[in-house]
Amino acid sequence: MNSASPEVLEVRLARLERSLQRARWGMLGLLLLVVALFLAWYGVGGIVQREIRVHRIYAVDDTGTVRVRIGQDPAGGHRLSRVAGVTFYDGTGLERGGMGTMANGSAAVALDASSTPKGTDRDRVGLMVDGKGNTMFMLLDAKAVPVVVAKGGDKGGSLQVSALTPDGKQLQVRTLGVDGDRQSTEDAD
């Protein structure tokens, strides 16, 4: 059994208290150093991600209306082929165009009209490259009738201009290609 005087015990206790206080300050300093290194690693002013993976991103305006969507169309949509890309919307939430790649191998840029007669497509300007590398540029009028179509492919290109007849039942088409100039009349579907 070790007996020590009360004075010796007080001195030892005071040393232990000072040692404990230094250890607490050391731990706090170490914690601050770890936090500083963490912030330095991820960038000053916030965390910088090297990669973000999401299915869709929606940008909304001040009223909460979706104005831009980045991502793939939901399954079962209204398009002939599912699209992944950027879609633009107007202030009412109506799709007005976009650009993207399609499940059928095509890539396209399109602009749509804000309003159309009932049953009429809203497409007005389109630029497309299909899965085989063929190209097409199309302008449509207010009734969604193609008025200018330019096509390019393995066998050359063609430029086509069209107009509806005054009664609106037929489409007059003039095609200019490397093999000559042709005119035709087609039923307006």
DRENSEDO-602266 format. One record per residue (C-alpha): z, y negated, x; residue number from 1. Coordinates in steps of 0.2 Angstrom, whole numbers, plus 2048, in hexadecimal, padded with zeros to 3 digits. Layout:
# residues N
+-----+-----+-----+-----+
|  zz |  yy |  xx | num |
+-----+-----+-----+-----+
|   Z |   Y |   X | NUM |
...
+-----+-----+-----+-----+
END
This chain:
# residues 189
+-----+-----+-----+-----+
|  zz |  yy |  xx | num |
+-----+-----+-----+-----+
| 800 | 800 | 800 |   1 |
| 7FB | 7EF | 807 |   2 |
| 806 | 7E1 | 803 |   3 |
| 800 | 7CF | 806 |   4 |
| 809 | 7BF | 804 |   5 |
| 804 | 7B4 | 7F5 |   6 |
| 7FD | 7A7 | 800 |   7 |
| 7F1 | 7B4 | 808 |   8 |
| 7EC | 7BA | 7F7 |   9 |
| 7E9 | 7A8 | 7F1 |  10 |
| 7DE | 7A5 | 800 |  11 |
| 7D4 | 7B5 | 7FD |  12 |
| 7D2 | 7B1 | 7EA |  13 |
| 7CC | 79F | 7EF |  14 |
| 7BF | 7A7 | 7FB |  15 |
| 7B9 | 7B3 | 7ED |  16 |
| 7B7 | 7A5 | 7E0 |  17 |
| 7AD | 79B | 7ED |  18 |
| 7A2 | 7AA | 7F1 |  19 |
| 79F | 7AD | 7DE |  20 |
| 79A | 79B | 7DB |  21 |
| 78E | 79C | 7EA |  22 |
| 787 | 7AC | 7E2 |  23 |
| 785 | 7A4 | 7D1 |  24 |
| 77B | 795 | 7D9 |  25 |
| 771 | 7A1 | 7E3 |  26 |
| 76C | 7AB | 7D4 |  27 |
| 767 | 79B | 7CB |  28 |
| 75C | 796 | 7D9 |  29 |
| 754 | 7A7 | 7DA |  30 |
| 750 | 7A6 | 7C8 |  31 |
| 748 | 795 | 7CA |  32 |
| 73E | 79B | 7D8 |  33 |
| 737 | 7AA | 7CE |  34 |
| 733 | 79E | 7C0 |  35 |
| 72A | 792 | 7CC |  36 |
| 720 | 7A0 | 7D4 |  37 |
| 71B | 7A6 | 7C2 |  38 |
| 715 | 795 | 7BD |  39 |
| 70C | 793 | 7CE |  40 |
| 703 | 7A4 | 7CC |  41 |
| 6FD | 7A0 | 7BA |  42 |
| 6F8 | 78E | 7BD |  43 |
| 700 | 77D | 7BC |  44 |
| 702 | 777 | 7AA |  45 |
| 701 | 787 | 7A1 |  46 |
| 6FB | 799 | 7A3 |  47 |
| 6E9 | 79C | 7A7 |  48 |
| 6E2 | 7AC | 7A1 |  49 |
| 6D5 | 7B5 | 7AB |  50 |
| 6CE | 7BE | 79B |  51 |
| 6D1 | 7BD | 789 |  52 |
| 6CB | 7CB | 77D |  53 |
| 6CA | 7C8 | 76A |  54 |
| 6BF | 7CD | 75C |  55 |
| 6BB | 7BC | 755 |  56 |
| 6C0 | 7AA | 759 |  57 |
| 6BF | 79D | 74B |  58 |
| 6BF | 78A | 74E |  59 |
| 6C4 | 780 | 73F |  60 |
| 6C4 | 76E | 73B |  61 |
| 6D2 | 763 | 735 |  62 |
| 6D2 | 76A | 723 |  63 |
| 6D2 | 77C | 729 |  64 |
| 6C0 | 780 | 725 |  65 |
| 6B8 | 78C | 732 |  66 |
| 6AA | 782 | 73B |  67 |
| 6A6 | 78E | 749 |  68 |
| 6A9 | 7A1 | 74B |  69 |
| 6A7 | 7AB | 75B |  70 |
| 6A6 | 7BD | 75A |  71 |
| 69D | 7CC | 751 |  72 |
| 699 | 7CB | 73E |  73 |
| 6A5 | 7D6 | 734 |  74 |
| 69E | 7E7 | 72F |  75 |
| 694 | 7E7 | 71F |  76 |
| 68E | 7D5 | 720 |  77 |
| 67F | 7CD | 719 |  78 |
| 673 | 7CE | 728 |  79 |
| 665 | 7DB | 72B |  80 |
| 66E | 7DF | 73C |  81 |
| 680 | 7DB | 741 |  82 |
| 681 | 7CC | 74C |  83 |
| 68D | 7C7 | 75B |  84 |
| 68D | 7B5 | 760 |  85 |
| 691 | 7A4 | 75A |  86 |
| 68F | 79F | 748 |  87 |
| 690 | 78C | 742 |  88 |
| 696 | 787 | 731 |  89 |
| 696 | 776 | 728 |  90 |
| 6A4 | 76C | 721 |  91 |
| 6A4 | 777 | 711 |  92 |
| 6A5 | 787 | 71B |  93 |
| 692 | 78C | 718 |  94 |
| 68A | 794 | 727 |  95 |
| 67D | 788 | 72E |  96 |
| 677 | 792 | 73D |  97 |
| 67B | 79B | 74D |  98 |
| 676 | 7A5 | 75C |  99 |
| 67A | 7B7 | 761 | 100 |
| 674 | 7C8 | 765 | 101 |
| 671 | 7D5 | 757 | 102 |
| 675 | 7E7 | 756 | 103 |
| 662 | 7EB | 755 | 104 |
| 65F | 7E4 | 767 | 105 |
| 659 | 7D2 | 762 | 106 |
| 660 | 7C2 | 767 | 107 |
| 65E | 7B2 | 75C | 108 |
| 662 | 7A0 | 759 | 109 |
| 661 | 79A | 747 | 110 |
| 664 | 78A | 73D | 111 |
| 666 | 78B | 72A | 112 |
| 664 | 77E | 71C | 113 |
| 674 | 778 | 713 | 114 |
| 66D | 77B | 702 | 115 |
| 65E | 785 | 6FB | 116 |
| 657 | 78A | 6EA | 117 |
| 65F | 799 | 6E2 | 118 |
| 659 | 7A9 | 6EA | 119 |
| 652 | 7A0 | 6F9 | 120 |
| 657 | 7A4 | 70B | 121 |
| 65F | 796 | 714 | 122 |
| 657 | 79A | 725 | 123 |
| 64C | 78B | 72B | 124 |
| 64A | 78C | 73E | 125 |
| 64B | 79C | 748 | 126 |
| 648 | 7A2 | 75A | 127 |
| 649 | 7B4 | 75E | 128 |
| 646 | 7C1 | 76B | 129 |
| 645 | 7D3 | 764 | 130 |
| 64B | 7E3 | 76D | 131 |
| 63A | 7E6 | 774 | 132 |
| 639 | 7D4 | 77C | 133 |
| 62D | 7CD | 76F | 134 |
| 630 | 7BB | 76A | 135 |
| 62F | 7B1 | 75A | 136 |
| 632 | 79F | 755 | 137 |
| 632 | 79A | 743 | 138 |
| 633 | 78A | 739 | 139 |
| 636 | 78C | 726 | 140 |
| 634 | 77F | 718 | 141 |
| 640 | 77A | 70B | 142 |
| 63B | 789 | 700 | 143 |
| 63D | 795 | 70F | 144 |
| 62A | 797 | 712 | 145 |
| 626 | 79A | 724 | 146 |
| 61B | 78A | 728 | 147 |
| 61A | 78D | 73B | 148 |
| 61C | 79E | 744 | 149 |
| 618 | 7A1 | 756 | 150 |
| 619 | 7B3 | 75D | 151 |
| 618 | 7BA | 76E | 152 |
| 616 | 7CC | 774 | 153 |
| 60E | 7D9 | 77F | 154 |
| 5FC | 7D5 | 778 | 155 |
| 5FE | 7C2 | 779 | 156 |
| 604 | 7B5 | 76D | 157 |
| 5FF | 7AD | 75D | 158 |
| 603 | 79D | 753 | 159 |
| 603 | 79D | 740 | 160 |
| 604 | 78E | 734 | 161 |
| 606 | 791 | 721 | 162 |
| 607 | 787 | 711 | 163 |
| 60A | 78C | 6FF | 164 |
| 5FC | 789 | 6F3 | 165 |
| 5FF | 77B | 6E6 | 166 |
| 604 | 788 | 6D9 | 167 |
| 610 | 790 | 6E5 | 168 |
| 609 | 7A1 | 6E2 | 169 |
| 600 | 7A4 | 6F3 | 170 |
| 602 | 7A0 | 705 | 171 |
| 5F4 | 799 | 70F | 172 |
| 5F5 | 79F | 721 | 173 |
| 5EC | 79A | 730 | 174 |
| 5EF | 7A4 | 740 | 175 |
| 5E9 | 79F | 752 | 176 |
| 5E9 | 7AC | 75F | 177 |
| 5E0 | 7B1 | 76F | 178 |
| 5D4 | 7BB | 765 | 179 |
| 5CF | 7AC | 75A | 180 |
| 5D4 | 7A2 | 74A | 181 |
| 5D7 | 7AB | 739 | 182 |
| 5DB | 7A5 | 728 | 183 |
| 5E2 | 7AF | 71A | 184 |
| 5EA | 7AD | 709 | 185 |
| 5F9 | 7B8 | 705 | 186 |
| 604 | 7BA | 6F5 | 187 |
| 614 | 7AF | 6F6 | 188 |
| 622 | 7BB | 6F4 | 189 |
+-----+-----+-----+-----+
END
